[in-house]
Amino acid sequence: MKLTGTIKMWEKKKGFGFIGNGARKDIFVEGWDVLDSSNLRPGTKVEFEIEASPKGLRARKVSVIRSNNNNNHRQSSPPKFYGPMG
C-alpha cells in the first residue's frame, strides 16, 4: 500500500532524511530508497511504502509527487456524456 507524506528533513551530503506523515511519527528514508533524491528538500510531497526495521519505520520506493502530472491527467480524461438532453 502506498502512503503519502512530506519531506521534513533531508541531509543531501549524508543521503538520508525523514518524512512527516501527519500526526504519526516521522519515517526514516535513505537515499537509495528514493527514485530521484536530487529533487528532495523540506516540503517536497512524496509517495512511499513503509517497512518495519529494528530502529522503527523506514520508507521504501519513495517517489516525488509531481503536481503537473495531476493536471495532465485531468486534461486527457475523455469528456463526460450527458445524453441527448444535454
Number of C-alpha atoms within 10 A of each C-alpha: 5 10 12 17 20 21 21 18 19 20 14 13 7 9 13 17 21 21 26 20 15 10 6 7 12 21 19 19 24 18 20 13 17 22 13 12 18 9 10 22 16 15 14 16 19 19 18 21 15 17 10 9 10 6 7 11 15 20 23 20 14 23 19 20 16 11 9 8 9 10 10 10 9 9 9 8 8 7 7 6 7 7 6 5 4 5
